[in-house]
Amino acid sequence: MIMDTIVIATNNQNKAREFREMFADKNIDFKTLADFPELGKIIENGESFEENATIKAQAIFERTNLAVLADDSGLEVPALNNEP
């Protein structure tokens, strides 16, 4: 049986565990950035969370040729001009 591989663009092993649990009945091998130390740091210089997720996903795909799931989220504080 062929197993699909998806890279979760994170070093957070809890996030990876959650995906593995959610898709336990599927034939998917979830990898994280920890599986690809040769990728190094990806510069996320977008102007939004969406742009940064796209930058991260494209960079990982170009280097691994694997499907990638990326997100970028954070806390914005209105009193600090929506800065983290």
GUMAR-558633 format. One record per atom (N, C-alpha, C, CB): residue in one letter; atom name; x, y, z. Coordinates in Angstrom, 1 decimal, padded with zeros to 4 digits, always signed. Each point is the difference from the previous one (the first is absolute). Glycine has a CB too. Layout:
! GUMAR-558633
+------+------+--------+--------+--------+
: type : atom :     c1 :     c2 :     c3 :
+------+------+--------+--------+--------+
:    a :   CA :      X :      Y :      Z :
...
+------+------+--------+--------+--------+
END
This chain:
! GUMAR-558633
+------+------+--------+--------+--------+
: type : atom :     c1 :     c2 :     c3 :
+------+------+--------+--------+--------+
:    m :    N : +000.8 : -001.2 : +000.0 :
:    m :   CA : -000.8 : +001.2 : +000.0 :
:    m :    C : +000.9 : +001.2 : +000.0 :
:    m :   CB : -001.9 : -001.2 : +001.2 :
:    i :    N : +001.6 : +002.2 : -002.1 :
:    i :   CA : +000.8 : +001.2 : -000.1 :
:    i :    C : -000.5 : +001.0 : +001.1 :
:    i :   CB : +000.3 : -000.3 : -002.5 :
:    m :    N : +000.7 : +000.9 : +003.2 :
:    m :   CA : -000.4 : +000.9 : +001.1 :
:    m :    C : +000.3 : +001.4 : -000.5 :
:    m :   CB : +000.6 : -001.7 : +001.8 :
:    d :    N : -001.5 : +002.6 : -001.6 :
:    d :   CA : +000.2 : +001.4 : -000.4 :
:    d :    C : +000.8 : +000.6 : +001.2 :
:    d :   CB : -002.2 : +000.2 : -001.4 :
:    t :    N : +003.0 : +000.8 : +001.0 :
:    t :   CA : +000.8 : +000.7 : +001.0 :
:    t :    C : -000.4 : +001.5 : -000.1 :
:    t :   CB : +001.9 : -001.7 : -000.2 :
:    i :    N : -002.1 : +002.3 : +001.4 :
:    i :   CA : -000.3 : +001.4 : +000.1 :
:    i :    C : +000.9 : +000.6 : +001.0 :
:    i :   CB : -002.4 : -000.3 : -000.6 :
:    v :    N : +003.1 : +001.4 : +000.2 :
:    v :   CA : +000.9 : +000.7 : +001.0 :
:    v :    C : -000.9 : +001.1 : +000.7 :
:    v :   CB : +002.1 : -000.5 : -001.5 :
:    i :    N : -002.1 : +000.4 : +002.8 :
:    i :   CA : -000.6 : +001.1 : +000.8 :
:    i :    C : +001.1 : +001.0 : +000.3 :
:    i :   CB : -001.8 : -001.6 : +001.0 :
:    a :    N : +001.7 : +002.8 : -001.5 :
:    a :   CA : +001.0 : +001.0 : +000.1 :
:    a :    C : +000.2 : +000.5 : +001.4 :
:    a :   CB : -000.4 : +000.6 : -002.4 :
:    t :    N : +000.8 : -001.4 : +003.3 :
:    t :   CA : +000.2 : +000.3 : +001.4 :
:    t :    C : +001.0 : -000.8 : +000.7 :
:    t :   CB : -002.4 : +000.8 : +000.1 :
:    n :    N : +003.0 : -000.4 : +001.0 :
:    n :   CA : +000.8 : -000.8 : +000.8 :
:    n :    C : -000.8 : -000.4 : +001.3 :
:    n :   CB : +002.1 : +001.2 : -000.9 :
:    n :    N : -003.3 : -000.8 : +000.9 :
:    n :   CA : -000.9 : -000.3 : +001.2 :
:    n :    C : -000.5 : -001.5 : -000.1 :
:    n :   CB : -000.7 : +002.4 : +000.2 :
:    q :    N : +001.3 : -003.3 : +000.6 :
:    q :   CA : -000.4 : -001.4 : -000.1 :
:    q :    C : -001.4 : -000.2 : +000.5 :
:    q :   CB : +002.4 : -000.6 : +000.3 :
:    n :    N : -002.9 : +001.5 : +000.5 :
:    n :   CA : -001.4 : -000.2 : +000.4 :
:    n :    C : -001.0 : +000.2 : -001.1 :
:    n :   CB : +000.6 : +000.8 : +002.3 :
:    k :    N : -000.3 : +000.2 : -003.2 :
:    k :   CA : -000.8 : +000.2 : -001.2 :
:    k :    C : +000.1 : -001.2 : -000.9 :
:    k :   CB : +000.5 : +002.5 : +000.1 :
:    a :    N : +000.6 : -003.1 : -000.3 :
:    a :   CA : +000.2 : -001.2 : -000.8 :
:    a :    C : -000.8 : -001.1 : +000.6 :
:    a :   CB : +002.3 : +000.7 : -000.7 :
:    r :    N : -002.3 : -000.9 : +002.0 :
:    r :   CA : -000.7 : -001.0 : +000.7 :
:    r :    C : -001.5 : +000.2 : -000.3 :
:    r :   CB : +001.8 : -000.2 : +001.8 :
:    e :    N : -002.3 : +001.4 : -001.7 :
:    e :   CA : -001.4 : +000.3 : -000.2 :
:    e :    C : -000.5 : -000.4 : -001.4 :
:    e :   CB : +000.2 : +001.8 : +001.6 :
:    f :    N : +000.7 : -001.5 : -002.6 :
:    f :   CA : -000.3 : -000.4 : -001.4 :
:    f :    C : +000.0 : -001.5 : -000.2 :
:    f :   CB : +000.9 : +002.1 : -000.8 :
:    r :    N : +000.1 : -002.8 : +001.4 :
:    r :   CA : +000.0 : -001.5 : +000.0 :
:    r :    C : -001.2 : -000.6 : +000.6 :
:    r :   CB : +002.5 : +000.1 : +000.1 :
:    e :    N : -003.0 : +000.5 : +001.0 :
:    e :   CA : -001.2 : -000.5 : +000.6 :
:    e :    C : -001.2 : +000.2 : -000.8 :
:    e :   CB : +001.1 : +000.4 : +002.2 :
:    m :    N : -001.3 : +000.8 : -002.8 :
:    m :   CA : -001.1 : +000.4 : -000.8 :
:    m :    C : -000.1 : -000.9 : -001.2 :
:    m :   CB : +000.1 : +002.3 : +000.8 :
:    f :    N : +001.0 : -002.7 : -001.4 :
:    f :   CA : +000.0 : -000.7 : -001.2 :
:    f :    C : +000.5 : -001.5 : +000.2 :
:    f :   CB : +000.3 : +002.2 : -001.3 :
:    a :    N : -000.5 : -002.7 : +002.5 :
:    a :   CA : +000.5 : -001.3 : +000.3 :
:    a :    C : -000.6 : -001.1 : -000.9 :
:    a :   CB : +000.3 : +000.7 : +002.3 :
:    d :    N : -001.5 : -000.5 : -002.9 :
:    d :   CA : -000.6 : -001.0 : -000.8 :
:    d :    C : +000.4 : +000.1 : -001.5 :
:    d :   CB : -001.9 : -000.1 : +001.6 :
:    k :    N : +002.8 : +001.1 : -001.9 :
:    k :   CA : +000.4 : +000.3 : -001.3 :
:    k :    C : +001.5 : -000.6 : -000.2 :
:    k :   CB : -001.5 : +002.1 : -000.2 :
:    n :    N : +001.9 : -002.3 : -001.0 :
:    n :   CA : +001.3 : -000.5 : -000.2 :
:    n :    C : +001.0 : +001.2 : -000.3 :
:    n :   CB : -001.0 : -002.2 : -000.9 :
:    i :    N : +001.2 : +003.0 : +001.9 :
:    i :   CA : +000.8 : +001.2 : -000.1 :
:    i :    C : +001.2 : +000.0 : +001.0 :
:    i :   CB : -002.0 : +001.3 : -000.8 :
:    d :    N : +003.2 : -001.0 : +000.2 :
:    d :   CA : +001.2 : +000.1 : +000.8 :
:    d :    C : +000.2 : +001.5 : +000.2 :
:    d :   CB : +001.0 : -002.2 : -000.8 :
:    f :    N : -001.2 : +002.7 : +002.0 :
:    f :   CA : +000.2 : +001.4 : +000.3 :
:    f :    C : +001.5 : +000.2 : +000.5 :
:    f :   CB : -002.4 : +000.3 : +000.6 :
:    k :    N : +003.0 : +000.6 : -001.3 :
:    k :   CA : +001.4 : +000.4 : +000.4 :
:    k :    C : -000.1 : +001.5 : +000.5 :
:    k :   CB : +001.1 : -001.6 : -001.7 :
:    t :    N : +000.0 : +002.0 : +002.5 :
:    t :   CA : +000.1 : +001.4 : +000.4 :
:    t :    C : +001.3 : +000.5 : -000.4 :
:    t :   CB : -001.5 : -000.4 : +002.0 :
:    l :    N : +001.8 : +001.7 : -001.7 :
:    l :   CA : +001.3 : +000.6 : -000.4 :
:    l :    C : +001.1 : -000.7 : +000.7 :
:    l :   CB : -001.1 : +002.1 : -000.3 :
:    a :    N : +000.8 : -002.8 : +001.5 :
:    a :   CA : +001.1 : -000.7 : +000.7 :
:    a :    C : +000.5 : -001.2 : -000.9 :
:    a :   CB : -001.1 : +000.6 : +002.2 :
:    d :    N : +000.3 : -001.1 : -003.1 :
:    d :   CA : +000.4 : -001.0 : -000.9 :
:    d :    C : +000.9 : +000.5 : -001.1 :
:    d :   CB : -002.1 : -001.2 : +000.5 :
:    f :    N : +002.2 : +002.5 : -000.7 :
:    f :   CA : +000.8 : +000.6 : -001.1 :
:    f :    C : +000.9 : +001.1 : +000.6 :
:    f :   CB : -001.8 : -000.6 : -001.7 :
:    p :    N : +002.8 : +000.2 : +002.5 :
:    p :   CA : +000.8 : +001.1 : +000.6 :
:    p :    C : +000.9 : +000.7 : -001.1 :
:    p :   CB : +000.1 : -001.4 : +002.1 :
:    e :    N : +000.1 : +000.8 : -003.2 :
:    e :   CA : +000.7 : +000.6 : -001.1 :
:    e :    C : -000.7 : +001.2 : -000.6 :
:    e :   CB : +001.0 : -002.2 : -000.5 :
:    l :    N : -002.3 : +002.3 : +000.8 :
:    l :   CA : -000.7 : +001.2 : -000.6 :
:    l :    C : +000.4 : +001.3 : +000.7 :
:    l :   CB : -001.9 : -001.5 : -000.5 :
:    g :    N : +002.4 : +001.4 : +001.7 :
:    g :   CA : +000.4 : +001.2 : +000.7 :
:    g :    C : -001.1 : +001.0 : +000.3 :
:    g :   CB : +002.2 : -000.2 : -001.1 :
:    k :    N : -001.9 : +001.4 : +001.4 :
:    k :   CA : -001.1 : +001.0 : +000.4 :
:    k :    C : -000.5 : +000.6 : -001.3 :
:    k :   CB : +001.1 : +000.5 : +002.1 :
:    i :    N : -002.4 : -000.4 : -002.2 :
:    i :   CA : -000.7 : +000.6 : -001.1 :
:    i :    C : -000.4 : +001.4 : +000.4 :
:    i :   CB : -000.9 : -002.3 : -000.8 :
:    i :    N : +001.3 : +003.2 : +000.0 :
:    i :   CA : -000.3 : +001.4 : +000.3 :
:    i :    C : -001.4 : +000.3 : -000.4 :
:    i :   CB : +002.4 : +000.7 : -000.4 :
:    e :    N : -003.2 : -000.3 : +001.4 :
:    e :   CA : -001.4 : +000.3 : -000.1 :
:    e :    C : -000.1 : +001.5 : +000.0 :
:    e :   CB : -000.8 : -002.2 : +001.0 :
:    n :    N : +000.9 : +002.9 : -002.1 :
:    n :   CA : +000.0 : +001.4 : -000.1 :
:    n :    C : -001.3 : +000.6 : -000.6 :
:    n :   CB : +002.5 : -000.1 : -000.1 :
:    g :    N : -003.6 : -000.7 : +000.1 :
:    g :   CA : -001.3 : +000.5 : -000.5 :
:    g :    C : -000.6 : +001.1 : +000.9 :
:    g :   CB : -000.3 : -002.2 : -001.1 :
:    e :    N : -000.7 : +002.8 : +000.6 :
:    e :   CA : -000.6 : +001.1 : +000.8 :
:    e :    C : -001.3 : -000.5 : +000.7 :
:    e :   CB : +000.9 : +001.6 : -001.6 :
:    s :    N : -001.2 : -002.9 : +001.5 :
:    s :   CA : -001.2 : -000.6 : +000.7 :
:    s :    C : +000.3 : -001.4 : +000.4 :
:    s :   CB : -001.5 : +001.5 : -001.3 :
:    f :    N : +000.7 : -002.0 : +002.1 :
:    f :   CA : +000.1 : -001.4 : +000.4 :
:    f :    C : -000.1 : -000.9 : -001.2 :
:    f :   CB : -000.9 : +000.5 : +002.3 :
:    e :    N : +000.0 : -000.2 : -003.2 :
:    e :   CA : -000.3 : -000.8 : -001.2 :
:    e :    C : +001.3 : +000.0 : -000.9 :
:    e :   CB : -002.5 : +000.6 : +000.1 :
:    e :    N : +003.1 : +000.6 : -000.3 :
:    e :   CA : +001.2 : +000.1 : -000.9 :
:    e :    C : +001.1 : -000.8 : +000.6 :
:    e :   CB : -000.7 : +002.3 : -000.7 :
:    n :    N : +000.9 : -002.3 : +002.0 :
:    n :   CA : +001.0 : -000.8 : +000.7 :
:    n :    C : -000.2 : -001.5 : -000.2 :
:    n :   CB : +000.4 : +001.9 : +001.6 :
:    a :    N : -001.6 : -002.3 : -001.4 :
:    a :   CA : -000.4 : -001.4 : -000.2 :
:    a :    C : +000.3 : -000.4 : -001.4 :
:    a :   CB : -001.7 : +000.1 : +001.8 :
:    t :    N : +001.4 : +000.7 : -002.8 :
:    t :   CA : +000.2 : -000.3 : -001.4 :
:    t :    C : +001.5 : -000.1 : -000.3 :
:    t :   CB : -002.1 : +001.2 : -000.6 :
:    i :    N : +002.9 : -000.2 : +001.2 :
:    i :   CA : +001.4 : +000.0 : -000.2 :
:    i :    C : +000.6 : -001.3 : +000.5 :
:    i :   CB : +000.1 : +002.5 : +000.2 :
:    k :    N : -000.5 : -002.9 : +001.0 :
:    k :   CA : +000.5 : -001.2 : +000.7 :
:    k :    C : -000.4 : -001.2 : -000.9 :
:    k :   CB : -000.2 : +001.1 : +002.3 :
:    a :    N : -001.0 : -001.2 : -002.7 :
:    a :   CA : -000.5 : -001.2 : -000.7 :
:    a :    C : +000.8 : -000.1 : -001.4 :
:    a :   CB : -002.3 : +000.2 : +001.1 :
:    q :    N : +002.4 : +000.9 : -001.8 :
:    q :   CA : +000.7 : -000.1 : -001.3 :
:    q :    C : +001.5 : -000.4 : +000.2 :
:    q :   CB : -001.6 : +001.8 : -000.9 :
:    a :    N : +002.2 : -001.2 : +001.9 :
:    a :   CA : +001.5 : -000.3 : +000.2 :
:    a :    C : +000.1 : -001.5 : +000.3 :
:    a :   CB : +000.4 : +002.3 : +000.8 :
:    i :    N : -001.2 : -002.9 : +000.0 :
:    i :   CA : +000.1 : -001.4 : +000.4 :
:    i :    C : -000.3 : -000.9 : -001.2 :
:    i :   CB : -000.6 : +000.6 : +002.4 :
:    f :    N : -000.5 : -000.2 : -003.1 :
:    f :   CA : -000.3 : -000.8 : -001.2 :
:    f :    C : +001.1 : +000.0 : -001.0 :
:    f :   CB : -002.4 : +000.5 : +000.3 :
:    e :    N : +003.0 : +000.6 : -000.6 :
:    e :   CA : +001.1 : +000.1 : -001.0 :
:    e :    C : +001.2 : -000.8 : +000.4 :
:    e :   CB : -000.8 : +002.3 : -000.6 :
:    r :    N : +001.0 : -002.5 : +001.9 :
:    r :   CA : +001.2 : -000.7 : +000.5 :
:    r :    C : -000.3 : -001.5 : +000.2 :
:    r :   CB : +000.8 : +002.1 : +001.0 :
:    t :    N : -002.1 : -002.5 : -000.8 :
:    t :   CA : -000.3 : -001.4 : +000.3 :
:    t :    C : -000.8 : -000.7 : -001.1 :
:    t :   CB : +000.1 : +000.6 : +002.4 :
:    n :    N : -000.8 : +000.2 : -003.2 :
:    n :   CA : -001.0 : -000.5 : -000.9 :
:    n :    C : -001.1 : -000.8 : +000.6 :
:    n :   CB : +001.9 : +000.0 : -001.7 :
:    l :    N : -002.2 : +000.3 : +002.9 :
:    l :   CA : -001.1 : -000.6 : +000.8 :
:    l :    C : -001.1 : +001.0 : +000.2 :
:    l :   CB : +001.6 : -001.6 : +001.1 :
:    a :    N : -002.8 : +001.0 : -000.9 :
:    a :   CA : -001.1 : +000.9 : +000.4 :
:    a :    C : +000.3 : +000.6 : +001.4 :
:    a :   CB : -001.7 : -001.4 : -001.3 :
:    v :    N : +001.2 : +002.7 : +001.4 :
:    v :   CA : +000.3 : +000.7 : +001.2 :
:    v :    C : -001.2 : +000.7 : +000.6 :
:    v :   CB : +002.3 : +000.4 : -000.8 :
:    l :    N : -002.4 : -000.5 : +002.1 :
:    l :   CA : -001.1 : +000.7 : +000.7 :
:    l :    C : +000.7 : +001.0 : +000.9 :
:    l :   CB : -001.6 : -002.0 : +000.0 :
:    a :    N : +001.3 : +003.3 : -000.2 :
:    a :   CA : +000.7 : +001.1 : +000.8 :
:    a :    C : -001.1 : +000.9 : +000.5 :
:    a :   CB : +002.1 : -000.2 : -001.4 :
:    d :    N : -001.8 : +000.7 : +002.6 :
:    d :   CA : -000.8 : +001.1 : +000.5 :
:    d :    C : +000.9 : +001.0 : +000.7 :
:    d :   CB : -002.0 : -001.5 : +000.3 :
:    d :    N : +001.5 : +002.6 : -000.1 :
:    d :   CA : +000.8 : +001.0 : +000.8 :
:    d :    C : -001.0 : +000.8 : +000.7 :
:    d :   CB : +001.9 : +000.1 : -001.7 :
:    s :    N : -001.9 : -000.1 : +003.0 :
:    s :   CA : -000.9 : +000.7 : +000.8 :
:    s :    C : +000.7 : +000.6 : +001.3 :
:    s :   CB : -001.9 : -001.5 : -000.8 :
:    g :    N : +001.3 : +002.4 : +001.4 :
:    g :   CA : +000.6 : +000.6 : +001.2 :
:    g :    C : -001.0 : +000.9 : +000.7 :
:    g :   CB : +002.2 : -000.1 : -001.1 :
:    l :    N : -001.7 : +000.7 : +002.0 :
:    l :   CA : -000.8 : +000.9 : +000.8 :
:    l :    C : +000.3 : +001.4 : -000.4 :
:    l :   CB : -000.1 : -001.6 : +002.0 :
:    e :    N : -001.0 : +002.4 : -002.3 :
:    e :   CA : +000.2 : +001.4 : -000.4 :
:    e :    C : -000.7 : +000.8 : +001.1 :
:    e :   CB : +000.1 : -000.5 : -002.5 :
:    v :    N : +000.5 : +001.6 : +003.0 :
:    v :   CA : -000.5 : +000.8 : +001.1 :
:    v :    C : -000.4 : +001.3 : -000.6 :
:    v :   CB : +001.4 : -001.2 : +001.7 :
:    p :    N : -002.7 : +001.5 : -001.7 :
:    p :   CA : -000.5 : +001.3 : -000.6 :
:    p :    C : +000.7 : +001.2 : +000.6 :
:    p :   CB : -002.2 : -001.1 : -000.4 :
:    a :    N : +002.4 : +001.1 : +001.7 :
:    a :   CA : +000.7 : +001.1 : +000.7 :
:    a :    C : +001.4 : +000.2 : -000.4 :
:    a :   CB : -001.5 : -000.4 : +001.9 :
:    l :    N : +002.1 : -000.6 : -002.6 :
:    l :   CA : +001.4 : +000.1 : -000.5 :
:    l :    C : +000.0 : +000.1 : -001.5 :
:    l :   CB : +000.8 : -001.2 : +002.0 :
:    n :    N : -001.8 : +001.8 : -002.6 :
:    n :   CA : -000.2 : +000.1 : -001.5 :
:    n :    C : +000.0 : -001.4 : -000.6 :
:    n :   CB : +001.1 : +002.2 : +000.0 :
:    n :    N : -001.8 : -003.1 : +000.6 :
:    n :   CA : -000.1 : -001.4 : -000.5 :
:    n :    C : +001.3 : -000.7 : -000.1 :
:    n :   CB : -002.0 : +000.7 : -001.2 :
:    e :    N : +003.0 : -000.3 : +001.9 :
:    e :   CA : +001.3 : -000.7 : +000.0 :
:    e :    C : +000.0 : -001.2 : +001.0 :
:    e :   CB : +001.2 : +002.1 : -000.6 :
:    p :    N : -000.4 : -003.1 : +000.3 :
:    p :   CA : +000.1 : -001.1 : +001.0 :
:    p :    C : +000.6 : +000.4 : +001.3 :
:    p :   CB : +000.2 : -001.6 : -001.9 :
+------+------+--------+--------+--------+
END
